């Protein structure tokens, strides 16, 4: 059992667990949508006094903030108890080659140290890139009315056309960043 | 206590995001370069099982634990907001290698730089709220 948990989870088992999470939330009378938390955090910080979009009863969303806290704990548990020391994702050779042309070494841990090593807390370029990434995700998620959980998983499961359009958008943006902007930033 | 169950489900979410490697910037790059089936397999499996389950919930008019019907709200019809918003989201997803859930899972994992990403994601949502009325929807 523990061996099964410690090895990387297969795509089908992971997909099954994600679907299960969506159904558990539905049976609790909630819906699976993580980026709603970003709006809730704005509202809880008092943004509703100045911006109408944040003037709603955010207390009904506390369950989702608790889910977020659980996700942080889950990451901690998975990192400390369910992942071998020095583990790195076994990504495709083609990706390793493409990324090496952009200055990224082959994976030695879950994330590239070139972007996420804590030594970059004082590196302006890396900080700006990460800040921009976050800003685009937060702005785009709310503009599109949801993120990967709300649109790609919940919305498409319900065969909603708007969610399919949103996911097409996710890929348009992702491909532009990967193939046109990355060579300018990292090349 | 009534929130404990959400803490546990959130914990499961954090574990599956980590163990599936969906939190990894490398996996997101691999996905956008179409160089491995992994991420497509994860999302595809979740969507196929999700669609079957949602159809069953509708067919049998299932109820939640409190006895209320499980309803699915149709999203507002539009193309602009989903396509433009989605594209902006995708730019950020590829750059930071994380959508909102994996951002916080990464903080728990020990990648504290994701706190920067997450704080700016909140700022991005705030910015959207502030300029919402000027945008095509």
Interface residues (C-beta under 8 A of the other chain):
Chain A: X5 X8 X9 X10 X11 X12 X14 X15 X16 X17 X18 X19 X21 X22 X23 X24 X25 X26 X27 X28 X29 X30 X34 X35 X37 X38 X39 X41 X42 X47 X51 X52 X53 X54 X62 X63 X64 X66 X67 X68 X69 X70 X71 X72 X73 X74 X75 X76 X77 X78 X79 X82 X83 X89 X91 X92 X94 X95 X98 X99 X107 X110 X111 X112 X115 X116 X117 X118 X120 X121 X126 X127 X129 X130 X131 X132 X133 X134 X135 X136 X137 X138 X139 X140 X141 X142 X143 X144 X145 X147 X148 X149 X151 X152 X153 X154 X155 X156 X157 X158 X159 X160 X161 X162 X163 X165 X166 X167 X168 X169 X170 X171 X172 X173 X174 X175 X176 X177 X178 X181 X182
Chain B: X3 X5 X6 X7 X8 X9 X10 X11 X12 X13 X14 X15 X16 X17 X18 X19 X20 X21 X22 X23 X24 X25 X26 X27 X28 X29 X30 X31 X32 X33 X35 X36 X37 X38 X39 X40 X41 X42 X43 X44 X45 X46 X47 X48 X49 X50 X51 X53 X54 X57 X62 X64 X65 X66 X68 X70 X72 X74 X75 X76 X77 X78 X79 X81 X82 X83 X84 X85 X86 X87 X88 X89 X90 X91 X92 X93 X94 X95 X96 X97 X98 X99 X100 X101 X103 X104 X105 X106 X107 X108 X109 X110 X111 X112 X113 X114 X116 X117 X118 X119 X120 X121 X122 X123 X124 X125 X126 X127 X128 X129 X130 X132 X135
